Amino acid sequence: MVKMSKISLAFIILIFSIKVYGMSNVFDGKTAIKDPFKMRDPFANPVMSSRQSRVEREKEKTNYNNLPNATNLNVSDMMIVGILTGKDRSAIVRRVDDDKTFYTVKEGMKIGRDKIEVKAILPGGMILVEKITNIYGDDEYIETVIPISK
C-alpha cells in the first residue's frame, strides 16, 4: 500500500467533498459572479465568429500609402509600368502624358468615371471588365486587356 502524507490526504478529502456537495456551493456569498464555471477560460484562444468571413476581415485592415488614388484615372490614358505579384497583386500605372505621377491599382478596384472594375492582374498585364447596356436594354460585359508597357 502507498503511504500518503497528511497534506495529500486532506487534499483528496477536499476534492471529494467539493464533488459530492456540488461546485456551485463553493463560491456562494464570496463573489459577485453568478456562475464562475460558465465563464470563458482566460488562457484559451479566442473563438472567431463564423459569421464574419475571411474576406470581410481582410477588408477591415487598412493599407496606408503615399501614392495618389487611381479611382479618377481615365482608362484610355493609362499605361502599366510594373506589376507586383504575390499575395496582394497590384499594378503600378501612370498617365501617358505624365511621367512623374504613378498610381497603384489593385484587383477589385473600380477606376475611371465609368467605374470599370479591375478583374485580374496577371504578369503580362491587367484585365478590366466594364458593364454596359446594349440597345435592347440588356446588360453586357466588355473585357479589356491592357498589356504591360515596354
N, C-alpha and C positions, 0 to 999 in steps of 0.2 A: 504494500500500500504506500501511496505517496504521502509524505508528511507535508502539511500545509501550515504556513505561518498564520498568526492571528490576524494580520492585516489582509491577507488574501482571502481568508475565511470570512472576514467581515465584509469584504468587497463582494463576494459571491452572495452572501445573505442580502446585501443591499440591492444588488441587481435582481435577485429573485423576488424580493418584496416589491420592487418597482413594477416588475412584470405582473405580479399577482394583483396588486391594487390598481393598476392602470397608470398609464403615462400622464394623463391629463391632470391627475391629482397632485402631481409633484410640484407644479408651478402655481397652484391656486393661491391667490392673495399675494403673490410675490412679484407679479409682473402685470403690466397693463396690456400686454399682448394676449388676445383671446385664445388662440391655439398656436403656440410657437412651433409645433412639429409640422404644421402645414405651410410654413414659410419656405421660401426658396433658399437653397443652400448657397451661402455667400462665396464658397470656394468653387462652385461648379461653373462651367462655361455658360454664358447667357444664351438663351434659346432665341434664334432669329425667327421673326414672324414669317410664316409661309405665304401670307397674303401679298407681301411686297416681293416682286420678282428681282432677279439679279440685275436686269436692265434698268429698273427704276432706282435701285441703289447706286448704280454707276452714274445715272443722270444727276443724282444729288451731289456728287463730287464736282467741285468747280475747278476749272483749269484756267489759271491766270497767265496771260502772256502780254507782251507789249506790241504785238503785231496788229495792224488795223483790221477791222471787221470786213469780211468779204460778202456780206449779205447785200450790199448795194452795188456790187461789181456786175457790169454787163457781161453776159456770156460771150458775145461776139467779139469783145475787146480783150479777152484774156488769153494768156499763153502759159503753159505749165513749164516751170523752171526746174522743179525737182519733185520727187516722190519719196515719201518716208513710209516704209512698210514695217510691219510688226504688229503688236497688239492693237494699237490705235493707228490705223492708216490715215495718212494725211498727205495733201499735196501743197506745194508752195507755188503760187501763181502770181503773175504780175500783169499789168496792162501792157498792151502792145506799144503804146506811145510813151509810157513812163518807165524809166529804168531804175528808179530809186525806191518805189513803194512795192512791198511784197505782201501778199495775203496768204493766210493759212486756210485751207479748205479741208473739211473732214467729211467722212461718209455720213449721210443723213442730213447734211445741211441743206438749206434752201437758199439759193443765190439768185441775184438779179431781181428786176422789178416784177418778173413773171413767176417768181418763186419756183425756179427749176431745181429739182432735187438731185443731189449727188448720190447715185445709187451704189457705185463701186469705184474704188481707187485701185488700179492694177499697176504692176511695174512698168507697163508701156503707156499708160495714160489714165484717163478718167472717163467714166460713163455717166451721162446726165439723162434724166427722164423728165419729160415735160408733158403735162396733161392739157390737152386741148379739146375743144368741142367742134365736131365737124358740122357740115351744113345740114345734116339730118337731126342734129341735136344729141348725137351720141358722143360719149367721151372716148377719146383715143389717147394713146400714149406714144410719144415720139422719143426715141432713144438717140442721143448724140454722143459720139465718141470724140474726145479731144486728146490727140496724141501728145506725148511729151516733146517739147521743142529741143532741137539740136543746136 
